[in-house]
């Protein structure tokens, strides 16, 4: 016997029951999960779905998702798509979602129930954009010295009878080859650090040795510009990590300080034990400083405050990115303070190796 029309209407107006077991399954999903009934009412929604504004009360708030759910309910076909959703809780920024909508009725017997799964794609898209930018930047940076080498080789061929010209252009070729070598070495170092974060096999490293080695590697370049290198601070401190990588980080900071400082100035490395379980290695220069607008971006790969100056000095644009990743790989952080025209101070904070804490307050001088 058919139910009276009024009874059927009352039944349709009552929320459908969620089939047994579905709630427990949805609770362990990482995606934003929503179940809607035959009247488009939300029976179940994860906290993420509500936080992102996909669901409000018992309604789906994204019209495209609602239309997709209705199509799936009509024909029972699983559908997928991508949507952009403004998120009020996060300053109105837009979040990208990969969506999969499937019927529940055919498998669990619920009347017209539809499952909506929305996966936040914002971070993966950001990573993909970074990857594309990195590949584009590498291609551009490699193209410059390779093109210069090709042009110089042609010029030498044309000037084969002019010994002075050959020597001059051969010297230029050596410079471009060195620039290309530095770029490749920095790319390899950066790739190795990023692949190994955190440090897989840390060993005790003496901070004094790191500072001394970094100073030695930069002394010739500093002397050529009349810049004095000095080191002061606490002796006998140890950290856990890889000495070569730490030397590379401190050397990169020193080289930047030398390159961006006027001649006959002073660059100082200072080692401190601030009492928070770590050690600070600071590099301070009397250079041109960094504009405030650039401070947040200087650790990005290939970002240059002064591109023209970097190319003249042979900079690869990877030095500070390497510093950032080396420090992170050692469980530390890097900060910068700078005033235009008054110089900059870069500080590495690294966790101390407690059993080798130094107690000496002796000062070291370069």
C-alpha positions as CSV (number, residue, x, y, z in Angstrom):
1,X,0.0,0.0,0.0
2,X,1.3,3.4,-1.0
3,X,1.9,6.0,1.7
4,X,-0.3,9.1,1.6
5,X,1.3,12.1,0.0
6,X,1.5,14.0,3.3
7,X,3.4,11.1,4.9
8,X,5.8,10.9,2.0
9,X,6.5,14.7,2.3
10,X,7.1,14.4,6.1
11,X,9.5,11.5,5.5
12,X,11.4,13.5,2.9
13,X,11.7,16.4,5.3
14,X,13.3,14.2,8.0
15,X,17.1,14.1,7.8
16,X,18.3,10.7,6.5
17,X,20.3,8.4,8.9
18,X,24.0,8.0,8.3
19,X,24.7,4.3,7.7
20,X,26.6,2.5,10.5
21,X,30.3,2.7,10.3
22,X,30.5,5.7,7.9
23,X,31.1,8.1,10.7
24,X,34.1,6.2,12.0
25,X,35.6,6.0,8.5
26,X,35.2,9.7,7.9
27,X,36.8,10.6,11.2
28,X,40.2,9.1,10.1
29,X,40.3,10.7,6.6
30,X,42.8,13.5,6.1
31,X,40.6,15.2,3.5
32,X,37.7,17.5,4.2
33,X,34.8,15.0,4.1
34,X,31.1,15.8,3.8
35,X,28.0,13.5,3.4
36,X,24.8,15.0,2.0
37,X,21.4,13.4,1.8
38,X,18.8,13.4,-1.0
39,X,17.6,16.8,0.1
40,X,21.1,18.3,-0.1
41,X,21.3,18.4,3.7
42,X,24.7,17.9,5.3
43,X,24.5,14.8,7.5
44,X,28.2,14.7,8.4
45,X,31.0,17.2,7.9
46,X,34.6,17.1,9.2
47,X,36.0,20.0,11.2
48,X,38.3,20.8,8.2
49,X,35.3,21.2,5.9
50,X,33.7,23.7,8.3
51,X,37.0,25.5,8.9
52,X,37.5,26.1,5.2
53,X,33.9,27.3,4.8
54,X,32.8,24.4,2.6
55,X,30.0,23.7,5.0
56,X,27.9,26.0,7.1
57,X,25.2,24.6,9.3
58,X,23.6,21.8,7.4
59,X,24.4,23.2,3.9
60,X,27.1,23.0,1.3
61,X,28.3,26.5,0.7
62,X,30.1,26.0,-2.6
63,X,27.6,26.0,-5.5
64,X,29.9,24.0,-7.8
65,X,30.2,21.2,-5.2
66,X,26.4,21.2,-4.7
67,X,25.8,20.9,-8.5
68,X,28.4,18.0,-8.7
69,X,26.7,16.2,-5.8
70,X,23.3,16.4,-7.5
71,X,24.7,15.0,-10.8
72,X,26.3,12.1,-8.9
73,X,23.0,11.4,-7.1
74,X,21.2,11.3,-10.4
75,X,23.4,9.0,-12.4
76,X,25.6,7.3,-9.7
77,X,28.8,8.2,-11.5
78,X,31.9,9.2,-9.5
79,X,33.0,12.7,-10.5
80,X,36.2,14.7,-9.8
81,X,37.1,18.3,-10.2
82,X,39.1,21.2,-8.9
83,X,37.8,24.3,-7.2
84,X,39.0,27.6,-5.6
85,X,37.4,28.5,-2.3
86,X,37.8,31.8,-0.4
87,X,38.6,31.0,3.2
88,X,37.3,33.7,5.6
89,X,39.2,32.5,8.6
90,X,42.6,32.9,6.8
91,X,42.3,36.5,5.6
92,X,40.1,35.8,2.6
93,X,42.9,33.9,0.8
94,X,41.9,31.4,-1.8
95,X,42.4,27.7,-1.2
96,X,42.7,25.2,-4.1
97,X,40.9,21.9,-3.6
98,X,40.9,18.6,-5.6
99,X,37.4,17.2,-5.2
100,X,36.1,13.7,-5.5
101,X,32.3,13.1,-5.3
102,X,30.9,9.5,-5.0
103,X,27.5,8.0,-4.3
104,X,27.1,6.1,-1.0
105,X,23.7,4.6,-1.8
106,X,24.9,1.8,-4.1
107,X,27.4,0.4,-1.6
108,X,25.8,0.9,1.8
109,X,22.1,1.3,1.1
110,X,21.7,4.9,2.2
111,X,18.9,6.7,0.4
112,X,20.5,9.2,-2.1
113,X,23.5,9.8,0.1
114,X,26.6,11.4,-1.6
115,X,30.1,11.6,-0.2
116,X,32.2,14.7,-1.0
117,X,36.0,14.6,-0.4
118,X,38.0,17.8,-0.8
119,X,41.8,17.7,-0.6
120,X,43.6,21.0,0.0
121,X,46.1,21.4,-2.9
122,X,47.4,24.8,-1.9
123,X,50.8,23.6,-0.5
124,X,51.4,21.1,-3.3
125,X,50.7,23.9,-5.9
126,X,53.1,26.2,-4.0
127,X,55.8,23.6,-4.1
128,X,55.2,23.0,-7.8
129,X,55.5,26.7,-8.5
130,X,58.8,26.8,-6.5
131,X,60.1,23.9,-8.5
132,X,59.1,25.6,-11.8
133,X,60.7,28.8,-10.7
134,X,63.9,27.0,-9.6
135,X,64.2,25.2,-13.0
136,X,63.7,28.4,-14.9
137,X,66.2,30.2,-12.7
138,X,68.8,27.5,-13.1
139,X,68.3,27.5,-16.8
140,X,68.8,31.3,-16.9
141,X,71.9,31.2,-14.7
142,X,73.5,28.4,-16.6
143,X,72.8,30.1,-20.0
144,X,74.8,33.2,-19.2
145,X,78.2,31.7,-18.6
146,X,77.7,29.0,-21.2
147,X,76.8,31.6,-23.8
148,X,79.7,33.7,-22.8
149,X,82.1,30.8,-23.2
150,X,80.8,30.0,-26.6
151,X,81.2,33.6,-27.7
152,X,84.7,33.9,-26.3
153,X,85.7,30.7,-28.0
154,X,84.5,32.1,-31.4
155,X,86.4,35.3,-30.7
156,X,89.6,33.4,-30.0
157,X,89.3,31.5,-33.2
158,X,88.9,34.8,-35.1
159,X,91.9,36.4,-33.3
160,X,94.2,33.3,-33.5
161,X,97.0,35.4,-35.0
162,X,96.8,38.0,-32.2
163,X,98.6,36.5,-29.1
164,X,97.6,39.4,-26.8
165,X,93.9,39.1,-27.7
166,X,94.1,35.3,-27.3
167,X,95.5,35.7,-23.8
168,X,93.0,38.4,-22.9
169,X,90.0,36.3,-24.1
170,X,91.4,33.1,-22.5
171,X,91.5,34.9,-19.2
172,X,87.8,35.9,-19.6
173,X,87.0,32.2,-20.4
174,X,88.7,31.1,-17.2
175,X,86.5,33.6,-15.3
176,X,83.3,32.3,-16.9
177,X,84.4,28.7,-16.4
178,X,85.0,29.5,-12.7
179,X,81.6,31.1,-12.4
180,X,80.0,28.1,-14.0
181,X,81.9,25.8,-11.6
182,X,80.8,27.7,-8.6
183,X,77.2,27.6,-9.7
184,X,77.2,23.9,-10.3
185,X,79.0,23.3,-6.9
186,X,76.4,25.4,-5.1
187,X,73.5,23.6,-6.8
188,X,75.0,20.3,-5.8
189,X,75.5,21.5,-2.2
190,X,72.0,22.8,-2.0
191,X,70.5,19.7,-3.4
192,X,72.4,17.5,-1.0
193,X,71.4,19.5,2.0
194,X,67.7,19.6,1.1
195,X,67.7,15.8,0.5
196,X,69.4,15.1,3.8
197,X,67.4,17.3,6.2
198,X,67.7,16.7,9.1
199,X,71.4,15.7,9.4
200,X,71.5,11.9,9.1
201,X,74.8,11.2,10.9
202,X,75.8,14.3,13.0
203,X,79.2,14.3,14.7
204,X,80.8,16.7,17.3
205,X,82.1,19.8,15.5
206,X,84.3,22.4,17.2
207,X,83.0,25.9,16.5
208,X,86.5,27.4,16.7
209,X,87.6,25.1,13.9
210,X,84.6,26.1,11.7
211,X,85.3,29.8,12.2
212,X,89.0,29.5,11.6
213,X,88.6,27.5,8.4
214,X,85.9,29.9,7.0
215,X,88.2,32.9,7.8
216,X,91.2,31.2,6.0
217,X,89.1,30.5,2.9
218,X,88.0,34.2,2.7
219,X,91.2,35.9,3.7
220,X,92.7,36.2,0.2
221,X,89.6,37.9,-1.2
222,X,89.4,40.2,1.8
223,X,93.1,41.1,1.6
224,X,92.6,42.0,-2.1
225,X,90.1,44.7,-1.0
226,X,91.9,45.8,2.1
227,X,89.2,44.4,4.4
228,X,90.3,43.2,7.8
229,X,88.8,39.9,9.1
230,X,88.6,39.4,12.8
231,X,87.0,36.9,15.2
232,X,86.1,37.3,18.8
233,X,84.0,35.3,21.3
234,X,83.8,32.3,23.5
235,X,86.2,29.3,22.8
236,X,85.7,25.6,23.2
237,X,82.0,25.2,22.1
238,X,80.8,22.2,20.2
239,X,77.8,21.5,18.1
240,X,76.5,18.3,16.4
241,X,76.6,18.2,12.6
242,X,78.9,18.2,9.6
243,X,81.9,20.4,9.7
244,X,82.3,21.0,6.0
245,X,78.7,22.2,5.7
246,X,79.0,24.5,8.7
247,X,82.2,25.9,7.2
248,X,80.4,26.5,3.9
249,X,77.6,28.4,5.7
250,X,80.0,30.7,7.6
251,X,82.2,31.1,4.6
252,X,79.2,32.2,2.5
253,X,78.3,34.8,5.1
254,X,81.9,36.1,5.2
255,X,82.1,36.3,1.4
256,X,78.9,38.2,1.2
257,X,80.2,40.6,3.9
258,X,83.4,41.1,1.9
259,X,81.7,41.6,-1.4
260,X,79.2,44.1,-0.1
261,X,81.6,46.1,2.1
262,X,83.7,49.2,1.1
263,X,87.4,48.7,0.9
264,X,89.5,49.1,4.0
265,X,86.6,48.2,6.4
266,X,86.3,45.5,9.0
267,X,84.3,42.2,9.1
268,X,84.0,40.5,12.5
269,X,82.9,37.0,13.4
270,X,81.6,36.7,17.0
271,X,80.8,33.5,18.8
272,X,78.5,33.7,21.8
273,X,76.8,31.4,24.2
274,X,73.5,33.1,24.9
275,X,72.4,30.6,27.6
276,X,69.4,29.2,25.8
277,X,71.1,25.9,25.0
278,X,72.7,27.1,21.8
279,X,75.6,28.9,20.3
280,X,75.4,32.1,18.1
281,X,77.9,32.7,15.3
282,X,77.5,36.3,14.0
283,X,79.1,37.9,11.0
284,X,79.0,41.7,11.1
285,X,80.1,44.0,8.3
286,X,80.3,47.8,7.7
287,X,78.8,47.4,4.2
288,X,76.0,49.0,2.2
289,X,73.3,47.2,4.2
290,X,70.1,45.6,2.9
291,X,66.8,47.5,2.2
292,X,64.0,46.5,4.6
293,X,61.8,45.4,1.7
294,X,64.4,42.8,0.7
295,X,65.0,41.3,4.2
296,X,62.3,38.7,3.9
297,X,63.5,37.4,0.5
298,X,67.2,37.4,0.7
299,X,67.3,33.6,1.7
300,X,65.4,32.7,-1.5
301,X,67.3,30.8,-4.2
302,X,68.7,33.2,-6.8
303,X,67.2,36.3,-5.2
304,X,69.7,39.2,-5.4
305,X,69.3,42.6,-3.7
306,X,71.6,44.1,-6.4
307,X,71.7,41.8,-9.4
308,X,74.2,43.9,-11.3
309,X,76.7,43.8,-8.5
310,X,76.3,40.1,-8.0
311,X,77.1,39.3,-11.6
312,X,80.2,41.5,-11.5
313,X,81.5,39.8,-8.4
314,X,80.6,36.3,-9.7
315,X,77.8,35.6,-7.1
316,X,75.5,32.7,-7.9
317,X,72.5,33.9,-5.8
318,X,72.5,30.6,-3.9
319,X,74.9,31.5,-1.0
320,X,72.2,32.6,1.5
321,X,69.8,29.8,0.5
322,X,72.6,27.4,1.4
323,X,73.2,29.1,4.7
324,X,69.5,28.8,5.5
325,X,69.3,25.1,4.7
326,X,72.6,24.2,6.4
327,X,71.3,25.9,9.6
328,X,67.9,24.1,9.4
329,X,69.6,20.8,8.8
330,X,71.5,21.3,12.1
331,X,68.4,22.2,14.0
332,X,69.2,25.9,14.1
333,X,68.0,29.1,12.5
334,X,69.5,32.2,10.8
335,X,68.5,35.8,11.3
336,X,69.6,39.1,9.9
337,X,69.7,42.7,11.2
338,X,70.6,45.4,8.7
339,X,70.5,49.1,8.2
340,X,71.1,50.7,4.8
341,X,74.5,52.4,4.7
342,X,75.5,51.0,8.1
343,X,76.1,47.3,7.5
344,X,74.5,44.0,8.3
345,X,74.7,41.3,10.9
346,X,73.8,37.7,10.1
347,X,73.5,35.3,13.0
348,X,73.5,31.5,13.0
349,X,71.9,29.9,16.1
350,X,72.9,26.3,16.6
351,X,72.1,23.9,19.4
352,X,75.1,23.1,21.6
353,X,76.4,19.6,22.2
354,X,75.8,19.6,26.0
355,X,78.6,17.3,27.0
356,X,81.2,19.5,25.3
357,X,79.9,22.9,26.5
358,X,82.8,25.3,26.7
359,X,83.4,27.1,29.9
360,X,86.3,29.2,28.9
361,X,85.7,32.9,28.4
362,X,89.0,33.3,26.5
363,X,88.8,35.6,23.5
364,X,90.2,34.6,20.1
365,X,91.7,37.0,17.7
366,X,92.3,36.6,14.0
